[in-house]
């Protein structure tokens, strides 16, 4: 817990001036509020001697003034400290999101999106409560407790010791319930993350759920997760339900003893009526710190449990990082593989001893059955995963030594499953362009890319043209339209290397031919890598590489590979036969 607290401290110290000012207001508010019983003591003893209008007005004005000044300081302390907690929340949220953006692809393949979202929202809210209100009430509680006891000692030492008799029992209660609340809250937050993940998956896959008529199954799955969340919250509520009444019971027992013994001392004349009233007022004020101490403990335990969950994400180390490489003037686009062998975490090789070279301006086509390693090879060229040292080179430089930003900026990538944002078509296509780019330049780049992707005719039919909102993940577009929008997005960045990972599979053959013709004109002296299962897509490539179980079994032009009459020829003739059977 100490180590976790140290990790939070820099965020708090960043706003230390406002926080210290807010804590000063807490001290002032507490000091002023503790004056009221003391004024009441003098007022009662003075009015016992004789009641006059002047005395009533004086003491009434004093009490009213104390309340007004205390109220002002109370407002200021809340505004400053709660405001600081919001600033801390803002800083942590920014850093949390920035860290997520830096994490490698493998992290998101192993973690559930709903769980990450829960940590970024619910857990962060609990951390904010710990960093703001918990600090405020902790200082208030300690000050009231210490000053009230000193003033109570000044009135009657014996009564004060009697009033403090429940303290050891209160300390034991706080220790026991505090650790139990911490455990319960960790379980609740974990279940909330699971429930968020269930909702996110069901909504993201709503088409699949509808297609397989699994609405009732998903409803039941959510109901079970929600029921577990409810039961765990009930367990925490039951714990809190025992905690606060137990505190009140022990404190009430001390108050009962004070009332019984203190009234006897008043009758015997050992203390005045005013002193007895003031003592009881301080005892009542002491009751709140005791209860607030339990409440603050609850907030601290919740906040620390949530902060530890957030630190699990912060402690995740990005696998892909810049290695201090020196930027090159310009990436031209030559790609070379030197005995590339690669395996994921399970240690089973996905690519075995690949050697290949592509010059700038050439088009490389990757062909092979599903699972032969084509997409993995593309990921290694982009450093979405790190290749072994000395195996993947661009312009003769190991990709691991190229600055990551420069490498990615030189590549236009269109994945198998295009992802579109829930914004306008124009914004989706212009996604890779700088935000401060000239509007006219952006519009021209977007229109050119749209034309090459053969999407201009479709846009004319959209109700709002380029400003048409495509919906979440492009749900309002067809599969072919989504692929062409993703292609246009890659072209707007004017890439030196264009990678198409089966990116035209949902496009008809006529449109595909038009797109490929446009790409050949646009790419010019730039490098293209195409993964496709349709032979019509790859036969114009300069180099066709055939992969089989991670190995490069053939390479050459379309005519050269047909002449070999081996793997590529078998694939080609099989596809021709399938097309003839489909046509008949």
N, C-alpha and C positions, 0 to 999 in steps of 0.2 A: 504493500500500500504506500510505503514511503517513496519508493522508486516511481510509482505512478503519479504521486503528488508532485514530485520534482518535475515531471514532464509537463504538468499543467501550469507550474509556477511562471514560466516565461510569458504565457498568455495573460496572466494576472498582472505581472509587473509592467507589462506594456502600457497599462492604464493606471499606473500606481498613483499619479497625481489626483485624478478624479476619485479614485478609490479612497485615498487618504483623506481627501476633503469630505467625502461621504461618511467615512468613519468618524471624522471630527464632529459631523452633525449628529451621529449616533451618540457620541459622548455628551454633546451639549443637550440633546433631547432627553437622554437618560438622567442627567444631572438636574435639569429643570423639573422633570416629572417627579423626582424624588424629594423635591422641596415641598410639594403639596401636603403630605402628612405632617411635616414639621410645622408649617404654617397653621395647619388644623389643630395641632397640639396647643400652640400658643393661643389660638382663637377660643378653643373650648375652655381652657383655664382662665383666660381673661374674661370671657362672657359669663363664667360661673360667678365671678365677683360682682359683675353688674353689666346689664345689657343696655347699650345706647345705639342710636341710629348711626352715629359716627363710627363706632366700632364695627357694626355690621357692614357699613359701606366700605371701610378700610379692608377688612378681611375678605369680603366678597370680591373687591377689586384685585386684591393680591392673588386669590385663587383663579380668578378669570384671566389675569395677566399671565400667570404661570401656564394655564391651559393654552392660551393663544401663542405664547412663545414656543412652548413644547410642540404645538401643532405645526408651526412654521418649520422647526427643525426636523420634525417627522416627515413632512413633505419633501424637504430637501434631501434627507438621507435616502428616501425611497427613490427619488428621481435620479440621484447620482449613482447609487450602488446598483439598483436594478438596471439603470442605463448602461453601466459598465458591464454587467452580466450579459446584456444583449450584444455589446461590442465584442466581448470575449467569444460569445456564440458565433458571431459573424466571422471572426478571425479563424476560429477552429473549423467552421464549415468551409471556408475558402481553402484552407490548408488540406482539409480532408478530401475535398473534391480534386484539388490539384494533385494530391498524392495518387488518387484513383486514376487520374489521367496518365500518370507516369508508369503505373504498374503494367506488367507485361500481359500479353494475351493469355498466357497459361493460367494466370491468377483468376481471370474471369471465367475460364473454362472449368475451374474447380470450385468456385464460390457461387452461391445463388444470389441473383440480383435483388430479390426481395429482402434477403438478410442484410445486404449492404445498404439498401434504402432505409431499413429500420434503424441501423446504426447511425445513419446520417440525419435522422429526424428524431425519433423517440429517445434514443440514447443521448443525443446531443442536447435535447431539452432537459433531461435529468442532470447533465453536466452543468448546464446554465444555472439551474436552481442551486446546485452546490456552490458554484462560483459567485453567486450574487446573494439571494435571500438567505442562504445558509450562513454566509460570512456576516451579513448584517445582523441576523438574529443571534448569532453566537456572541458577537461583541456586546450586543444589548443585554443578553442573558447574563454574561459574566459580570458586567458593570452593575446591573441591578442587584445581582446576588451579593457581590462584594460590598457595595456601598450600603445596601439595606441592612446587611448583617452588622456592619460597623455602627450604624445609627441605632439599630436594635440593642447592641451591646451598651451603647451610651445611655439607653433608657433603663434596661434591667438585664444584668448578665445572666441570672438564673433562668429567667423566662426565655432568653435567647437560646441557651443550651438545651432547654426542653423542646423548643421549636425545631432545633436542628437534629433531634434524635432520629427522625426517619431517614436522614441523609445516607447512612451506610446501605440501608435497604434499597433506596432509590438508585444508588450506584450499581448495585448488583443487578437490579432490574434492567437498567440501561445497557449494561454489558451483555446480559443474556439475550434480551430482545434485539439489541443492535446487530449482533452476529446472525441471529435467525432471520431478521428482516433482510440483511444483505444477501443471504443464500436464496431466500424466496424471490427477491427482486431479480437476481440473476436468472432464475428459472423462468420468471415472467417475461423478461426481455428476450430470452432465447426462444420462447414459444411465440412471442409477438413477431420475431423475425421469421419463424417458420410459417406463421399465418400470412405474413406479407408476401412470402415467396409463393405460397399456394395461390393467392389472388393474382400475383403478377404473371405466373405461368398460365393460369386459366384464361386471363384476359389477353395475353400475348398470343395464345394459341386458340383463340375463340373460333376460328374457322375450322380447325381440326375437331374441336369439341362439338360444333354443330354437325359437321360431316359424319361423325361416328355416333351421334345421338347420345353423348355422354354428359348432357347437362345435369341430370339427376345425380350422376356419380360425382361430378365436381361440386355440386351443392352439398352433397353428403360429406365429401372430403373437407370442405370448408367448415361445415357444421361441427365435425369432430375436432378440427383444429381450434375452432372458436370455443367449443365446450371446454377443451383442455385449458385454454387461456382464461376462461371464466373461472374454472375451478382453482387454478393457481392464484388468481386475484382474490378469490374468496378466502383461500388459505392465508394470504397476506393481510386481508381485512380482519380476519379472526385474530391474527397475531396482534395487529394494531388495536383491535377492540379490547384485548386483554391488557395491552401495554398502558394506554392512557388512563383507564379506570384504576389500574393498580397504582400508578403514580398518585392519582387523586386520593386514593384510599389512605396511603401512608401520610401524605401531606395533610389530609383532613384530620387524621388521628393526632398529629402534632398540633394542629389548630384547636382541636377540642381540649387538649391539655392546657394550652395557653389561655383559653377562655375561662376554664375552671379555676386554674391557679391565679391568673391575672386578676380576675374579679375579686378574689379573696384579698389580694394585695391592695386593691383600690379601697375595699371596705376597711382594711386595717390602716389605711393611710400611708402605705409604703410607696405608692406611686399615685400620681394625680389622674383624674379622669382623662385629661388631655393626653397625658403620656400613654395611657392604656389604649386610647383610640388611635393614636399615632402608631403605637407598636402593632396593633392589629392591622392597620392600613399597610404597614411595611410587610407584615406577614402575608397579607393578601397579594401584595406586589411580588413577594418572593415565590408565591405559588406559580405564577406564570413562568418565571425562568425555569422552574423545575419541569413543568409540562413542556415548555418550549425547548428545553434541553433534549427531551425525548423526540420532539418533532424535528429538531435540527439534526439529531443523530440519524433519524430516519432519512432525511434529505441527503446527508453526507454518505450514508451507506448506499442509497440508490444511485447517487451521482458517481461514487467511486466504482460501483459495479458497472455502470454504463461507460465510464471513462476507460476502464480496463478493456471492455469490448471494443471501443474505438481504437485503443492502442494496438489491438491485434491486427487491425488494418494498417495503422501507421507503421507497424513493425514489419509488414510484408515488404520485402526488398525487390525492387524491379530487376528482373533478370537481364533486360536489354538496356544498357546504358552507354553513354558516350565514353570512349576510352582515351580521350585527350588527343584525338586525331587532328591534323592540320587541314583546314578547308582547302579544296582544290579550286582553281579558277573556274573551271566548268567541267561538268560530267558529260562526256561525249556519248557513252552508252555501250561500250564494248563489255561483254560479259564472258567470264571464263570460269569453268569448274575444273578443279584439279583433284582427282581421286577423292571426290566427296563421298563420305560415309556419315550417315546421321541416324540417330535413334532418339526416341522420346524417353520419358522417365522409366519406362519398363525395360529399357536396354535392348529391345528387339530392333535391329536395323530396319529403317524404312527406305533408306537410299543406300546403295552399296557401290562404292568405287566408281562414281560418275566423273567422266572427263569430257568437256565440251567447250567450244569457243564460238561466240557470236560477235560479229563485227558491227560497228555502228551502221545503221541503215538496213541491216538484215532483219528478216522476220523468222523467228524460231517457232515451230509448232511442236507441241508436246502431245504425243498420242500414247494411249495405253488403256488397259482395262481399269475399272474402278479399284482403288487401293494400290495402284502401282507407284504412287509417290509424287504425282504431278503437282498437286496443291502444296505439298510439303516443300518441294523445290522452290515454288514461287514464294512461299513464306520465308525461306532462307535468304533468297535474293533481297527481299525487303527488310530483313532482320526482324521479322515478327518473332522468329526464334533465332537463336545464335548458332551459326554453323561452326564446325571445328575450325581452329586457326589454320590459315593457309589453304583453304579449300574453295572459297567463293571470292572472286575478284571482279571489280568494276573498274575499267580503265587501268588495269594492272595493279590496283590497290585493293588490299583485303577489305572487304565490306565492314569488318569489325573496326578498322582504323579510320573509316570515313566518318565525319560528323553525322550523327543520326538525322539531324534536321535537314542537312544538305542531301543526304541519300534519299530520304522520303520525299523531299521536294522535287527530286528529279524523276520520280516514278508516278505514273498514273495507273491506278489499280481498279479493276472492275471484278468483284468477287462472284462466285457462283450464285449466291443468294444476295442480291442487291438490297442495301438498307437505305431507306429514304426517311427523312425527318418530316414531322407533322407541321410543315410550313408550305410556302408557295413553291410552285415548280421552278420558278426563277431562282429562289434562294437555294434550293437543292442543287441545281446545276452549278451555281456560283459558289458552292460551299468551300472549295479549296482556294479561292482567291482572297487576297488580303482585304480586311475590312475597310482600310483607308484608300483602297484603289479608286481611281476615277470612275464615276458612274457610267459614263459613255463607253469607256474601255471595257468595263465589266459587261455591259449590255451587248457590245459587239462580240466579245468572247463567247457569251452565252448563246447568241444567235448562230454564230459560226459552228459551235459544238453541236447545237440542236440540229442544224442542217446536215452535218456529217453523220449524226446518229439517226437520220431519217425520221425525226420526230416532229418536224415542222408542220406536216399535214395534220397530224393528230392534235397539235396545239390549236390550230385554227378552229377545231371543232369543240374545244373546251369552252365553257361559258365565260371564263375570265382570262383566257389565254395564258400568258406567262404567270399571271397572278393567281391562277387556280391553286387552291390548297389541296394537296394530294392525300391528306389524312395520315393517321399514324402508320408508319412503315409503308406508306404509299398504297394504302388499302383501296383507294378509289381507282387505281390504275390496273391495267391488265399486266400479266407477267412479262410480256414482250415490251410494253411501255416502260415498266420499271427498269428492265435491263438497259433500255436505250437512254433513259434518264441517267442511270449510273454511268454509262459510257460517256455521255455528254459531260458529266461532272469530271470524269478523268481527263477529258480533252481540254477543258477550260484552263487547266494549270500548265498547258503546253509542255507535256513531259518529254524528257529525253528517252525514257523507257516506258513503253505502254504494255501493261500486263492484263490480258483478258483470260480469266479463269472460267472457261465454258460460259462466257458472258452473253452468247447469242443463242443459247439453246431454246429459248421461248420465242424466237423471232422466226418468221417464215423464211424459206430459202430465197425467195425473190428479194425481200428486204435485206436479208443477210448479204447477198451479193452486192447490193448497192452500198451497204455500210462498209464492206471490206474494200470496195473500190475507192470510196471516199477516204478511208484510213490510209491506203497506200499513197494517196496524193498528199494527205496532211502530214503524215509521219516523215516522208522524204528520207533524209539521212539519219533518221532516228530508229531506235531499236524497238521491235515489237515481239512480244512473247504471247502465243495463243495456245490455250488448252481447249480442245474441242473433241467431241465424239463424232461429229459429222465430217466425213472426208472432204466434202465440198468446201468446208471452212479452211482446211489446212493445205490443200494441194498446191496453192500458189506460193506457199512459204519457201524461203531460201533454204532453210534447213528443217527437216522433219526428224525429231528424235523420238524413238519408240521405246517406252519403258515397260518393263515386265518384272513385277515383284521387286521394284526398287533398283533394277539394273538397266543400264542402257544397252539394249540388244541390237538396235539398228539406228543409223542416221544417214541422211542424204536428202536429195530432192524427191519429189513425188515419182518421177519417171525412174530414177535410180532404184528406189525401194520397190517399185513394181517389178523391175527387172530382176531383183534378187529373189522374188517369188517366195518370200518368207512371212514373217509375222505381219508386217504392214500390208502386204499383198492379200493375206488371208482376211484381215480386217476389212480391207477395201472391197474385195469381192463379196464378202458376206453382207456388207451394207448395201451394195448394189442389188444383191438378190432380195434382200428385205424390201427395198424400195420397189422393185418390180412386182413382188408378191402383193405389196400394199396397193400398188396401182391397178393390179388386175382384180 
